[in-house]
Amino acid sequence: MDKVGVISLIVGIILCALGGYAIWAFLPQVIIAVQGLIGIVVLLAGLMMVVFGILIFKD
């Protein structure tokens, strides 16, 4: 492994540790954000099913 690979590995480990700490520190906000993202995914899935239903119904 060259120097760039070692530096990337070290920086990646540090960023993973900082991200884990940030999630732990702001856990209520993370839960709210995940719930919001789940809602958006369900909305998009429903919209996609409506569009596919309309396209199939036209045939």
N, C-alpha and C positions, 0 to 999 in steps of 0.2 A: 504494500500500500504506500502510496506517495504522501507527501505532506498535505496536499489538498484533501485527500480522502480522510486522513486522520483529523484534520481541522473540521471537515464537514461532520464527521462522526461525533466529535466533542460538542460542536455547536448544536447538533440535532438532539443529543442527550440533554444538554442544558435547556433547550427550548421545550422538550417534552416534560422535564421536571417543572419548569416555570408554568407551563400550561396546566399540568396536573394540580399545582398549588393554586392557580387562579380559579380553576373549577371548584376546588375545595373551599376557597375563600368566598366565592360568590355562588354557592350552591343553590340558594333560592332563585336567583335570577337565571341560572342555567336551567333549572327545572321549568321555569316559565317559558324560556326561549325554546326548549325542546317541545313543550306542549304546543306552542305556537307553530313550530315547524311541522309537527304531526298534523295539525289542523290544515295547514297549507297543502301538505301532501294529499290528505283526504279530499280536499276541495279540488285539486288538480286531477286526481283520479276520477272523481265524479264528473268533472267537466269533460274529460277524455271519453268516459263511457257514454255521456250524452251525445257527443259528436259522433262517435262510432255508431251509436244507435240510430242517429238521424241518417247517417250514410247507408247503413244496412237497410233501414226502413224505406229509403227511396228506391232501392232495387226491387 
